[in-house]
Structure formats: structure tokens, C-alpha cells
Amino acid sequence: MFDKMIVSDANSVESKSRSRYFLVSTTVVGILFITAVVFSLYAADIGLGNDEFEISMMLAPVTPDQPEPPRPEPERAQSQPQQADEPSRVHNIPRLDEHPISVPDQPSVTPSQFLSRPIGRFKPGPVDTGIGASGDAGPARGGDNSTGTGSSSEPGSGPVAETVKVPPPPPVIKPKRPVPTVPISIGVANGHATHLPKPPYPAAAIAVRVEGEVTVQVTIDETGKVVSARVAKGHPLLRAAAEKAAWGARFTPTKLSNVPVKVTGVIVYNFKRS
């Protein structure tokens, strides 16, 4: 019995400690649960966890602008004299559109200082007022609205037309063709020669009985004079005589577009024993 009582006391102590641990654990879990519930309620109210935030600004209501009172217009000064209902003219000068127009005896180079009579009624006055015949308002004593040539200021006189001479057209100038800077080749120049001296037959060529043609390349200037001579083909014993004779040749000037030009050609000498 004593043993059982000892065991029973040990079990009671262990059950008390377990009860105390369970009570503490339950209290802590309850506090955490209540805290989580309260935090979730506040978080739902203030919208935590949402990344898109909007900032609102309260503005004062805008009051509509009151319309400005109309400003009084300044009274226009009556500085300009009121024109009469009917224009006035100093002289009764006919218009250009009226026919016939009388031509004055003598032309004038001074423009008229008076306006022609307007279309419609007008009255005589000391100055010209109103609108002229061309529709433009002229000055009191301005130039006439005619062509600007001289016109008489007497009644019944009209403007005089000025004769304008048209100058003759300028002569047509034909463009000149450019003169070539390189001499033109004319080929064999024997037919163009005005003076073609014959070369002497060299004695050495006669001794060895040499015959044949000698071709001399020549350059002829604008006057027909030989300015260059050089043997192009021929026997060596005949070359010197042919080249010397070519220097004394004269030719007809060659013209291009009626302008003398420099040319080149060949002179052919035929050496033949008689």
C-alpha cells in the first residue's frame, strides 16, 4: 500500500506539470490567433499588400471668373471734315471712257493738277473732291487719273497719247566655232602647193644608180608656210635633198569655218634617172 501511494504521488505531480504546460500552450496559441485575426482585419481595411497606391489631393472649389464689365469706347474725334454728298470739280475735264475726246492744240509734258469729272452728278467747287473716274479717291489738287501724259486744264480738253517707239530687235549673233588647237591632217599636200621646188638629184645617188620615192612629213602654218619638215620614208642618199626642197614649199592656207588653221601633210618626191 505504501508503494502504491508513492507511485500515485509521482503520477499526480506529472499530471500537474502536463496540465500546466497545456494551459500555457493553449494561452499562447490563443493570444497568437487573436492577434492574427485582429491584424488581418486592420490589413483588409487599409488595403495592405496592394502595390498600386493612389495619392489624392483635395483642391479648393474653383470659382467661375466674373465677366469683365464692357469698357466704354472712346468717342471718335470729329477731326475729319464730312464729305459732301456730291463730289466737286474745279474744271469739267472729260473722262477717258467718253467719246469723242477733243485733242488739244499743243501737247504738254506736265501732268494735269485736276481730276476729270466723275461718273454721275458733281458740282463746281474750289477744289477737286470725291472719287475720280478710275474709282480712286484723289487729293484736292492731285494728278489727273489719266495715262500720266500731259493734258490741258481748260474745259473740253483731254489727254494726249504719247507715241512709244519700239526699239528694233538686236541682230542675231552666230556663235563662232572653236578653232582646233591640234593641226589637221590633209594627207598628200602636193595638190595644195602654190610653189613646190624640185630637189636636185644627188651626185652620190647618180653614181650608184639609186632611184625611188621620198616622203617628207611637213607642218604648214596658217599662212601656208612650212614650219617643220622631216623625212619619213626614202633612200638615205636622197633624203637630204628632199627635206631641203620641202622647206622652200608654199601652200594655200587651209580654213575651217572661214578661219585659217594649222595643218599637217606629206610631200612625195619621185627621184628617177632620165
C-alpha positions in Angstrom: 0.0 0.0 0.0 2.8 2.3 0.8 4.4 1.6 -2.6 1.2 2.4 -4.4 0.9 5.7 -2.6 4.3 6.7 -3.7 3.5 5.8 -7.3 0.3 7.7 -7.1 2.0 10.8 -5.8 4.5 10.7 -8.7 1.7 10.4 -11.2 -0.1 13.3 -9.7 3.0 15.5 -9.9 3.5 14.5 -13.6 -0.2 15.2 -14.4 0.0 18.6 -12.8 3.1 19.6 -14.8 1.4 18.4 -18.0 -1.7 20.4 -17.2 0.3 23.5 -16.5 2.2 23.1 -19.9 -1.1 22.5 -21.7 -2.6 25.6 -20.2 0.4 27.8 -21.0 0.5 26.4 -24.6 -3.2 27.0 -25.1 -3.0 30.5 -23.7 0.0 31.4 -26.1 -1.7 29.9 -29.1 -4.9 31.7 -28.3 -3.1 35.0 -28.0 -1.4 34.5 -31.3 -4.6 33.5 -33.0 -6.4 36.6 -31.7 -3.5 38.8 -32.8 -3.5 37.3 -36.3 -7.3 37.9 -36.6 -7.1 41.5 -35.5 -4.1 42.2 -37.8 -5.9 40.6 -40.7 -9.0 42.8 -40.1 -6.9 46.0 -40.0 -4.9 44.9 -43.0 -8.1 44.3 -45.0 -9.4 47.8 -44.1 -6.3 49.8 -45.0 -5.5 47.7 -48.2 -2.1 46.4 -47.2 -0.4 44.2 -49.8 -1.6 46.3 -52.8 1.3 47.7 -54.8 -0.8 50.3 -56.7 -1.4 53.3 -54.4 -3.2 56.5 -55.4 -2.5 59.8 -53.9 -5.4 62.1 -53.8 -5.2 65.8 -53.2 -8.0 67.9 -52.1 -8.4 71.1 -54.0 -10.5 74.1 -53.3 -13.5 74.6 -55.5 -12.8 76.9 -58.5 -15.0 79.9 -58.5 -16.1 81.0 -62.0 -14.5 84.2 -63.3 -16.7 87.1 -63.2 -17.1 88.7 -66.7 -15.3 92.0 -67.1 -17.6 94.9 -67.5 -17.5 96.3 -71.0 -15.1 99.1 -71.5 -16.6 102.3 -72.8 -15.4 103.0 -76.3 -13.7 106.4 -76.7 -15.7 108.8 -78.7 -14.2 109.3 -82.1 -13.0 112.8 -82.7 -14.7 114.5 -85.4 -11.4 115.8 -86.8 -12.0 114.9 -90.5 -14.4 117.1 -92.3 -17.5 115.3 -93.6 -17.5 114.9 -97.3 -20.3 116.3 -99.2 -22.9 114.1 -100.9 -21.8 115.2 -104.3 -18.1 115.5 -105.4 -16.8 118.8 -106.6 -14.6 119.7 -109.6 -12.6 122.8 -110.4 -12.8 122.1 -114.2 -15.1 120.0 -116.2 -12.5 117.6 -117.8 -13.9 114.7 -119.8 -13.0 111.1 -118.8 -11.0 108.7 -121.0 -14.1 106.5 -121.5 -16.1 109.3 -123.1 -16.1 109.6 -126.8 -15.2 111.7 -128.7 -12.3 113.2 -126.9 -11.1 116.6 -128.1 -7.3 116.8 -128.7 -5.5 119.9 -127.5 -3.6 122.0 -130.0 -0.3 121.7 -128.2 0.9 118.7 -126.2 2.0 119.2 -122.6 4.7 117.3 -120.6 3.3 118.5 -117.3 0.6 116.2 -115.7 -2.7 117.9 -115.0 -3.3 119.0 -111.4 -7.0 118.5 -111.7 -9.2 115.4 -111.7 -11.5 114.5 -114.6 -15.2 114.6 -114.0 -16.7 111.6 -112.2 -19.4 109.3 -113.3 -22.7 110.9 -112.2 -23.5 114.3 -110.8 -21.0 116.7 -109.5 -20.8 120.4 -108.6 -18.3 123.1 -109.2 -16.0 124.0 -106.4 -12.7 125.5 -105.4 -11.0 122.1 -105.1 -11.4 118.6 -106.5 -13.1 116.3 -104.0 -14.7 112.8 -104.2 -13.8 109.8 -106.3 -12.1 110.1 -109.7 -13.1 108.4 -112.9 -10.9 105.4 -112.2 -12.6 104.8 -108.8 -9.7 106.1 -106.6 -10.2 108.9 -104.3 -7.8 111.7 -105.4 -6.4 114.6 -103.5 -7.8 118.1 -103.6 -5.3 119.1 -106.2 -3.6 115.9 -107.4 -2.5 114.5 -110.7 -5.0 113.5 -113.2 -6.2 109.9 -113.3 -5.4 109.7 -117.0 -2.4 107.9 -118.5 0.1 110.4 -117.0 0.9 112.3 -120.2 0.3 116.0 -120.5 -3.3 117.3 -120.7 -4.8 120.7 -120.8 -6.6 122.1 -117.8 -9.1 124.0 -120.0 -12.7 122.6 -120.2 -13.3 120.3 -123.1 -9.6 119.3 -123.4 -8.5 115.7 -123.0 -5.2 113.8 -122.5 -2.8 113.3 -125.4 -1.5 109.8 -126.1 2.3 109.6 -126.3 3.8 107.6 -129.1 6.2 105.0 -127.9 8.8 103.8 -130.3 9.7 100.1 -130.0 13.4 99.6 -130.5 14.4 97.1 -133.2 15.4 93.7 -132.1 19.2 93.1 -131.7 21.0 91.4 -134.5 21.4 87.7 -134.2 25.0 86.8 -133.5 26.0 83.4 -134.7 28.3 81.6 -132.3 31.8 81.0 -133.6 33.1 77.5 -133.9 36.1 76.8 -131.7 39.4 76.8 -133.6 41.2 73.4 -133.2 44.4 73.6 -131.3 45.8 70.4 -132.9 46.9 70.6 -136.6 44.5 69.0 -139.0 45.9 66.3 -141.4 45.4 66.9 -145.1 47.2 63.8 -146.4 49.3 64.3 -149.5 49.9 68.0 -149.7 51.3 68.2 -153.3 48.0 69.3 -154.7 47.7 72.2 -152.2 51.1 73.6 -153.0 51.4 77.0 -154.7 55.2 76.7 -155.0 56.9 73.2 -154.9 60.6 73.4 -155.8 62.2 70.2 -157.3 65.1 68.8 -155.3 68.5 68.3 -157.1 69.5 64.8 -157.8 72.4 64.0 -155.5 75.6 63.0 -157.3 76.3 60.1 -155.0 72.8 58.7 -155.8 73.5 59.0 -159.5 76.8 57.2 -159.1 75.3 54.2 -157.5 72.1 54.5 -159.6 69.7 55.0 -156.8 66.0 55.8 -157.6 62.7 55.9 -155.8 60.2 57.9 -153.8 61.0 60.0 -150.7 58.2 61.0 -148.4 58.7 64.2 -146.3 56.3 64.9 -143.3 55.6 68.7 -143.2 53.7 71.1 -140.9 52.1 74.1 -142.5 51.0 77.2 -140.5 48.0 79.5 -141.1 49.8 81.5 -143.8 50.7 78.4 -145.9 54.4 78.4 -144.8 56.3 75.2 -143.9 57.3 75.4 -140.3 58.5 71.8 -139.9 59.9 69.2 -142.4 61.2 65.7 -141.6 61.8 62.7 -143.9 59.5 59.8 -143.1 60.5 57.3 -145.8 63.1 57.1 -148.6 66.6 56.1 -149.6 69.3 57.6 -147.3 71.2 59.2 -150.3 68.0 61.0 -151.4 66.7 62.2 -148.0 68.8 65.3 -147.5 67.9 66.8 -151.0 64.1 66.1 -150.5 64.0 67.6 -147.0 65.8 70.8 -148.2 63.4 71.2 -151.1 60.4 70.7 -148.7 61.4 73.7 -146.6 61.0 76.0 -149.6 57.5 74.9 -150.5 54.4 77.2 -150.1 50.8 76.1 -149.8 47.3 77.6 -149.9 46.1 78.4 -146.3 43.6 75.9 -145.0 40.4 77.4 -143.4 38.0 75.9 -141.0 34.7 78.0 -140.6 36.5 80.7 -142.6 39.3 80.7 -140.0 42.9 79.8 -141.2 44.2 76.8 -139.3 47.5 74.9 -139.0 47.7 71.6 -140.9 50.0 68.6 -141.4 50.7 66.6 -144.6 53.3 64.8 -146.7 55.2 65.8 -149.8 56.1 62.9 -152.1 59.2 63.4 -154.3 59.9 60.8 -157.0 63.6 60.5 -157.9 64.1 58.8 -161.3 67.0 58.8 -163.6 66.4 60.0 -167.1 
